[in-house]
Amino acid sequence: MKKYIFALALALPLFAQERLIHVYKSPSCGCCGLWESYMEKNGYKISSHASDDFIKIKEKLNIKDEYQSCHTGLIDGYAIEGHVPSSAVDWLLANKPNGVIGISAPGMPMGSPGMEQGIEEKYPVILMKKDGSSEIFGYYKGDKKI
């Protein structure tokens, strides 16, 4: 039993490293911090980068205007654009779909993680592809796929 606990203790730091999201955001945006807290509660580690130049990361990653939101996360080579639920990020990292640059909850959907204000609208979560196209991953209310 002690061997297993020791092995698990060695593996946990590696697991935490793999779940590190670098978040690029405006210094004045409060909802971005709420999304970061939500992701931390769901097992992710956050490295936050607040800068007035946060739009440049979106341009560098070729995230089209229609997929953009208030912050961009980077993890394991993928972009996480906006208030994406943790379960969708989990799926992306587990499946690593070919031709996909990341996943987005375009705009700032009411009720999405970090945007909880008593109203929950149905919103799409989109897989953004390298060729500029997209595919609906699913529709969500809050952080639940419907």
C-alpha positions as CSV (number, residue, x, y, z in Angstrom):
1,M,0.0,0.0,0.0
2,K,2.8,2.4,0.9
3,K,4.3,1.8,-2.6
4,Y,1.1,3.0,-4.2
5,I,0.8,6.1,-2.1
6,F,4.4,7.0,-2.8
7,A,3.8,6.5,-6.6
8,L,0.7,8.6,-6.4
9,A,2.6,11.3,-4.5
10,L,5.2,11.4,-7.3
11,A,2.6,11.5,-10.1
12,L,0.5,14.3,-8.6
13,P,3.0,17.1,-9.4
14,L,3.3,15.9,-13.0
15,F,-0.5,15.8,-13.2
16,A,-0.7,19.4,-11.9
17,Q,1.8,20.6,-14.4
18,E,-0.2,19.1,-17.3
19,R,-3.2,21.0,-16.1
20,L,-1.6,24.5,-16.0
21,I,-3.5,27.1,-18.0
22,H,-1.8,30.4,-18.9
23,V,-4.6,33.0,-19.0
24,Y,-4.2,36.2,-21.0
25,K,-6.6,38.9,-20.0
26,S,-7.3,42.6,-19.6
27,P,-6.2,44.0,-16.2
28,S,-9.6,45.5,-15.7
29,C,-11.8,42.4,-16.3
30,G,-13.3,40.9,-13.2
31,C,-15.2,38.0,-14.9
32,C,-11.9,36.5,-16.1
33,G,-10.8,36.1,-12.5
34,L,-14.0,34.4,-11.7
35,W,-13.5,31.9,-14.5
36,E,-9.9,31.3,-13.3
37,S,-11.3,30.5,-9.8
38,Y,-13.9,28.2,-11.3
39,M,-11.1,26.3,-13.2
40,E,-9.0,26.1,-10.1
41,K,-11.9,24.5,-8.2
42,N,-12.1,22.0,-11.1
43,G,-8.5,20.9,-10.8
44,Y,-6.6,23.3,-13.0
45,K,-3.7,25.5,-12.0
46,I,-3.8,29.0,-13.4
47,S,-0.9,31.3,-14.4
48,S,-2.6,34.7,-14.9
49,H,-1.1,37.3,-17.3
50,A,-2.9,40.7,-17.2
51,S,-1.9,43.1,-19.9
52,D,-3.5,45.7,-22.2
53,D,-1.9,43.8,-25.1
54,F,-3.9,40.6,-24.4
55,I,-5.5,40.8,-27.9
56,K,-2.2,40.0,-29.5
57,I,-2.3,36.4,-28.2
58,K,-5.6,36.0,-30.1
59,E,-4.1,37.3,-33.3
60,K,-1.0,35.1,-32.8
61,L,-3.2,32.0,-32.4
62,N,-5.4,33.0,-35.4
63,I,-8.6,33.1,-33.3
64,K,-11.3,34.6,-35.5
65,D,-13.2,37.6,-34.2
66,E,-16.5,35.6,-34.1
67,Y,-14.9,33.1,-31.7
68,Q,-13.3,35.6,-29.3
69,S,-14.1,36.4,-25.8
70,C,-12.6,38.4,-22.9
71,H,-9.7,36.1,-22.1
72,T,-7.6,33.4,-23.8
73,G,-6.1,30.4,-22.0
74,L,-3.3,28.3,-23.3
75,I,-2.8,24.7,-22.2
76,D,-1.0,21.8,-23.9
77,G,-0.8,23.7,-27.2
78,Y,-4.6,24.5,-27.3
79,A,-6.4,27.8,-26.9
80,I,-9.2,28.1,-24.4
81,E,-11.2,31.1,-25.5
82,G,-13.5,32.6,-23.0
83,H,-15.8,31.1,-20.4
84,V,-15.5,27.5,-21.5
85,P,-16.8,24.9,-19.0
86,S,-14.1,22.7,-17.4
87,S,-15.7,19.5,-18.7
88,A,-15.2,20.8,-22.3
89,V,-11.5,21.5,-21.6
90,D,-11.2,18.0,-20.0
91,W,-12.6,16.5,-23.2
92,L,-10.3,18.5,-25.4
93,L,-7.2,17.5,-23.5
94,A,-8.2,13.8,-23.2
95,N,-9.1,13.5,-26.9
96,K,-6.6,15.9,-28.6
97,P,-8.6,16.2,-31.9
98,N,-6.5,16.6,-35.0
99,G,-6.8,20.0,-36.8
100,V,-8.2,21.8,-33.8
101,I,-6.5,24.9,-32.3
102,G,-8.8,25.1,-29.4
103,I,-12.2,25.5,-27.9
104,S,-14.4,28.6,-27.4
105,A,-17.4,29.9,-25.7
106,P,-17.8,33.0,-27.9
107,G,-18.7,36.3,-26.4
108,M,-19.5,36.3,-22.7
109,P,-22.6,34.1,-22.3
110,M,-24.7,34.8,-19.2
111,G,-24.6,32.0,-16.8
112,S,-21.4,30.4,-18.2
113,P,-18.5,29.8,-15.7
114,G,-17.4,33.2,-14.4
115,M,-20.5,34.9,-15.7
116,E,-23.0,33.7,-13.2
117,Q,-25.4,36.5,-12.5
118,G,-28.7,34.8,-12.0
119,I,-29.5,34.3,-15.7
120,E,-28.5,31.2,-17.6
121,E,-28.7,31.4,-21.4
122,K,-28.1,28.5,-23.7
123,Y,-24.8,29.0,-25.5
124,P,-22.5,27.0,-27.9
125,V,-19.1,25.7,-27.2
126,I,-17.1,25.6,-30.4
127,L,-14.1,23.7,-31.6
128,M,-11.9,26.1,-33.5
129,K,-10.0,24.5,-36.4
130,K,-6.6,25.3,-38.0
131,D,-8.2,25.9,-41.3
132,G,-10.4,28.7,-39.8
133,S,-13.6,26.6,-39.8
134,S,-15.4,25.5,-36.6
135,E,-17.6,22.8,-35.3
136,I,-20.2,22.9,-32.5
137,F,-18.9,20.8,-29.6
138,G,-22.1,21.2,-27.7
139,Y,-24.6,23.5,-26.2
140,Y,-24.4,24.4,-22.5
141,K,-26.5,26.1,-19.8
142,G,-24.2,27.1,-16.9
143,D,-21.4,24.6,-17.0
144,K,-23.7,21.7,-18.0
145,K,-23.9,20.2,-21.5
146,I,-27.5,20.0,-22.6
